[in-house]
Amino acid sequence: MRLAVIVNGEVRGVVGGTDSWRVDQVTVPDAPVYDVELRNQGDAFVRVSHVALVRPFGAATIKE
């Protein structure tokens, strides 16, 4: 399994492997809005159960 992770039109990484369950992380740019696309790079069907955008541990929050 290989999924290209595209954020705001830019490929941020390719994740995946042969494991049946995986947790992978890619960094995302600072932006007010995110357009996220997961593009299957392999020949096999891929099931994605969860995708989340999270701040890294200890990251400061922005208050306006």
ZAMARNU-869283 format. One record per residue: residue in one letter; x, y, z of N, C-alpha, C in turn. Coordinates in pm, whole numbers, padded with zeros to 5 digits, always signed. Example, Ala and Ser with C-alpha at 12.3 -4.5 7.8 and 13.67 -1.06 7.14 Angstrom:
a+01319-00569+00780+01230-00450+00780+01320-00330+00780;s+01285-00225+00708+01367-00106+00714+01290+00003+00787;
END
This chain:
m+00084-00117+00000+00000+00000+00000+00089+00123+00000;r+00057+00217-00085+00127+00345-00088+00026+00454-00120;l+00020+00553-00031-00070+00667-00052+00013+00794-00059;a-00005+00871-00165+00056+01003-00172-00033+01097-00093;v+00027+01175-00003-00047+01273+00077-00022+01410+00015;i-00128+01470-00036-00118+01599-00104-00196+01701-00021;v-00127+01807+00020-00189+01911+00101-00176+02043+00027;n-00289+02107+00002-00294+02234-00069-00216+02227-00200;g-00232+02115-00273-00171+02099-00404-00025+02056-00404;e+00036+02036-00288+00176+01998-00277+00189+01858-00217;v+00266+01771-00283+00289+01637-00229+00376+01652-00105;r+00322+01608+00011+00393+01621+00138+00460+01491+00179;g+00430+01383+00111+00493+01255+00142+00415+01140+00083;v+00479+01024+00082+00413+00900+00042+00424+00806+00161;v+00310+00758+00208+00307+00673+00326+00254+00536+00289;g+00281+00440+00376+00229+00307+00355+00336+00202+00368;g+00299+00081+00340+00389-00031+00351+00311-00161+00339;t+00367-00268+00392+00302-00398+00383+00224-00434+00508;d+00232-00352+00613+00160-00378+00738+00011-00362+00715;s-00069-00439+00788-00214-00426+00773-00267-00303+00846;w-00203-00260+00955-00243-00141+01029-00123-00050+01041;r-00139+00075+01007-00028+00169+01011-00074+00302+01069;v+00022+00372+01127+00003+00512+01166+00122+00586+01107;d+00098+00678+01018+00203+00757+00954+00172+00904+00975;q+00277+00984+00973+00262+01128+00990+00337+01202+00881;v+00280+01312+00836+00349+01403+00745+00330+01544+00798;t+00426+01630+00773+00412+01769+00816+00327+01844+00715;v+00255+01941+00764+00172+02024+00676+00215+02169+00693;p+00197+02250+00589+00236+02391+00598+00137+02467+00686;d+00181+02581+00738+00089+02668+00810-00006+02730+00709;a-00134+02712+00730-00235+02766+00639-00366+02779+00713;p-00449+02875+00676-00579+02889+00743-00678+02780+00701;v-00660+02724+00581-00749+02621+00528-00664+02513+00462;y-00705+02387+00477-00631+02276+00418-00719+02201+00319;d-00662+02170+00204-00724+02083+00106-00637+01958+00103;v-00689+01846+00156-00610+01723+00171-00661+01618+00073;e-00568+01557+00001-00601+01450-00092-00510+01332-00064;l-00567+01212-00060-00491+01089-00049-00504+01018-00183;r-00392+00997-00251-00395+00937-00384-00326+00801-00380;n-00399+00696-00416-00346+00560-00416-00239+00547-00525;q-00119+00507-00484-00007+00491-00577+00014+00345-00618;g-00063+00254-00562-00046+00112-00592-00159+00055-00675;d-00151-00076-00696-00252-00145-00774-00364-00204-00688;a-00340-00217-00557-00437-00280-00467-00532-00176-00408;f-00651-00225-00374-00750-00141-00306-00697-00103-00168;v-00718+00021-00127-00673+00070+00004-00793+00122+00081;r-00803+00083+00207-00909+00134+00294-00844+00223+00399;v-00889+00347+00407-00839+00442+00506-00948+00457+00610;s-00912+00430+00737-01014+00436+00841-01019+00570+00912;h-00908+00645+00912-00907+00769+00988-00796+00860+00937;v-00829+00987+00918-00731+01089+00883-00756+01206+00977;a-00648+01259+01035-00664+01371+01127-00553+01472+01108;l-00588+01599+01115-00489+01706+01118-00474+01747+01264;v-00355+01730+01317-00331+01762+01458-00205+01846+01471;r-00202+01924+01577-00080+01999+01608+00018+01905+01676;p+00146+01925+01652+00246+01843+01724+00235+01865+01874;f+00275+01766+01952+00271+01777+02096+00349+01900+02140;g+00289+01982+02224+00356+02101+02275+00346+02222+02186;a+00277+02213+02072+00265+02328+01982+00175+02433+02045;a+00210+02557+02027+00131+02666+02084+00005+02686+02001;t-00101+02725+02067-00224+02760+01996-00223+02909+01968;i-00291+02948+01863-00296+03089+01825-00430+03145+01870;k-00424+03254+01945-00546+03321+01990-00549+03460+01930;e-00664+03496+01876-00679+03630+01816-00775+03712+01897;
END
